[in-house]
Amino acid sequence: MPSRWTVTLPGADAAAVRLEHVHAVVSGWFDDDDTAHEIASEAFTRLLARWSSLDNPQSYLYMIATNLIRDHWRRLGRERRALRAVSATIPAEAVHHPAQDVDVRALIQSLPDRLRQPFLLHHYAGFPVRDVAEMLGRPEGTVKADLHHARARLRAVLGEAHG
């Protein structure tokens, strides 16, 4: 009897593609089961979208899962670098207070749209200022000023939270 994780599609051979197995492989990379499930599900969704045009669905599935894992770790790295850049001017505390932890997403969401867009494109997506300016249809100088103002606002909020 197939499990709830097994998907058999037209043209599939006896070794049905199993989300359960992909989830188990992806789980090895994360302590968080929700993240692993989300990545495995996204990989499976992308597989299903291209099912009829694939010669080897299992290889494609694992390639997509690997790329999604890589993207996830890159995104976390960008988030950490952005937070370090914003908090570089805040003096370190000798004692950690969990009540003062910062919700980075909420902090960035609090920025006005004109500051948030260039901040995310530059610091999270990793685009150079020139590309960000082109994408947003703004002069480079304006984007640089917006990035400066965004970092200043975030520093001020972080300073209030930690001071």
Phi and psi in degrees as a GROMACS rama.xvg file:
@    title "Ramachandran Plot"
@    xaxis  label "Phi"
@    yaxis  label "Psi"
@TYPE xy
-68.5351  147.541  PRO-2
-80.3866  173.358  SER-3
-67.4579  -11.5105  ARG-4
-95.7053  -5.3128  TRP-5
-90.1335  134.596  THR-6
-124.959  121.521  VAL-7
-112.182  121.457  THR-8
-112.977  161.809  LEU-9
-54.8576  131.08  PRO-10
87.012  -0.870439  GLY-11
-75.8599  142.075  ALA-12
-81.0728  -175.48  ASP-13
-60.7658  -29.7514  ALA-14
-85.9761  82.4972  ALA-15
-60.7912  145.577  ALA-16
-68.3543  129.072  VAL-17
-117.667  117.58  ARG-18
-63.3947  -33.6458  LEU-19
-56.3573  -44.1927  GLU-20
-68.9972  -42.4399  HIS-21
-62.0373  -42.4717  VAL-22
-60.248  -41.9809  HIS-23
-63.4175  -41.4046  ALA-24
-65.7856  -46.2594  VAL-25
-64.8809  -36.645  VAL-26
-59.5404  -27.767  SER-27
-63.0901  -17.8458  GLY-28
-95.9188  -9.48814  TRP-29
-134.88  147.422  PHE-30
-84.093  -18.3761  ASP-31
-98.2284  111.496  ASP-32
-65.8172  -32.1156  ASP-33
-64.035  -41.7352  ASP-34
-64.7395  -43.8015  THR-35
-61.1339  -43.5744  ALA-36
-64.7657  -41.2778  HIS-37
-62.0302  -44.1485  GLU-38
-68.0827  -43.826  ILE-39
-62.6264  -41.7021  ALA-40
-65.1926  -41.5346  SER-41
-64.0777  -41.3624  GLU-42
-61.4915  -43.0904  ALA-43
-66.248  -39.9196  PHE-44
-61.8664  -42.501  THR-45
-66.708  -35.2487  ARG-46
-62.3892  -48.2101  LEU-47
-61.3884  -34.2242  LEU-48
-66.7646  -24.874  ALA-49
-116.449  11.0993  ARG-50
-49.0274  -50.123  TRP-51
-67.9109  -18.1606  SER-52
-103.115  8.29334  SER-53
-103.325  138.003  LEU-54
-82.962  -36.6467  ASP-55
-132.581  86.311  ASN-56
-59.6168  -37.152  PRO-57
-65.2601  -42.105  GLN-58
-62.4993  -42.9061  SER-59
-62.1049  -42.5566  TYR-60
-60.0474  -46.0336  LEU-61
-71.0099  -33.3795  TYR-62
-64.3538  -45.4676  MET-63
-63.0074  -45.3908  ILE-64
-60.0838  -42.7828  ALA-65
-61.7134  -43.9452  THR-66
-65.2225  -38.814  ASN-67
-66.4037  -38.3719  LEU-68
-62.781  -46.5457  ILE-69
-59.7383  -45.4437  ARG-70
-60.0671  -41.626  ASP-71
-60.8718  -47.7797  HIS-72
-67.0053  -36.2606  TRP-73
-63.6458  -44.3021  ARG-74
-60.9897  -42.7157  ARG-75
-63.0268  -40.0227  LEU-76
-62.036  -42.7949  GLY-77
-63.9636  -40.539  ARG-78
-61.9496  -42.9484  GLU-79
-65.2773  -43.7647  ARG-80
-63.3317  -41.526  ARG-81
-64.1942  -42.0321  ALA-82
-65.9435  -40.3605  LEU-83
-62.7626  -40.694  ARG-84
-63.8628  -39.7838  ALA-85
-72.6847  -37.0473  VAL-86
-96.6973  8.81907  SER-87
-61.1175  -28.7238  ALA-88
-91.4787  -2.02145  THR-89
-90.045  125.475  ILE-90
-63.1331  140.472  PRO-91
-72.754  141.895  ALA-92
-91.4031  147.563  GLU-93
-75.5633  -27.2574  ALA-94
-117.289  137.123  VAL-95
-87.8991  131.975  HIS-96
-119.672  101.58  HIS-97
-54.5951  -28.672  PRO-98
-65.3727  -18.9205  ALA-99
-98.0754  5.11813  GLN-100
-58.1214  146.921  ASP-101
-105.47  134.168  VAL-102
-86.3068  102.216  ASP-103
-60.2354  -43.6973  VAL-104
-61.1019  -45.2559  ARG-105
-64.4107  -38.1283  ALA-106
-62.7094  -46.8558  LEU-107
-69.9181  -37.1755  ILE-108
-63.1105  -24.6414  GLN-109
-73.6373  -14.9014  SER-110
-70.3042  146.83  LEU-111
-63.6151  152.403  PRO-112
-53.9815  -40.4115  ASP-113
-65.7097  -22.7811  ARG-114
-95.5233  -36.0546  LEU-115
-65.1247  -44.1361  ARG-116
-58.1662  -54.1639  GLN-117
-65.1998  -34.0573  PRO-118
-61.2908  -48.1023  PHE-119
-66.5956  -43.1745  LEU-120
-64.1888  -38.9326  LEU-121
-81.9748  -52.282  HIS-122
-84.6329  -30.1777  HIS-123
-98.0911  -46.0076  TYR-124
-84.1836  -15.5786  ALA-125
80.6312  17.8249  GLY-126
-77.2817  142.053  PHE-127
-67.4165  158.902  PRO-128
-55.0252  -41.6408  VAL-129
-58.0202  -44.9039  ARG-130
-67.602  -39.3028  ASP-131
-61.4646  -43.8873  VAL-132
-60.8942  -43.1015  ALA-133
-65.1827  -43.5723  GLU-134
-62.8788  -38.3667  MET-135
-91.1484  -6.17247  LEU-136
67.0847  35.9483  GLY-137
-122.398  155.752  ARG-138
-65.2889  151.441  PRO-139
-57.3526  -41.1158  GLU-140
-59.9184  -38.5149  GLY-141
-65.6329  -42.8792  THR-142
-63.7671  -41.9909  VAL-143
-61.4763  -42.2224  LYS-144
-65.1749  -42.0424  ALA-145
-62.7282  -41.0155  ASP-146
-62.9212  -42.9789  LEU-147
-60.4268  -46.2048  HIS-148
-66.477  -38.2366  HIS-149
-62.9448  -47.1155  ALA-150
-62.731  -39.5437  ARG-151
-63.0381  -43.749  ALA-152
-63.4037  -43.5604  ARG-153
-65.7216  -41.2664  LEU-154
-59.8379  -42.1504  ARG-155
-63.5391  -43.8113  ALA-156
-65.9325  -42.3461  VAL-157
-65.3688  -37.9962  LEU-158
-62.5309  -39.7796  GLY-159
-67.1956  -39.3346  GLU-160
-69.6641  -30.5856  ALA-161
-106.332  2.35748  HIS-162
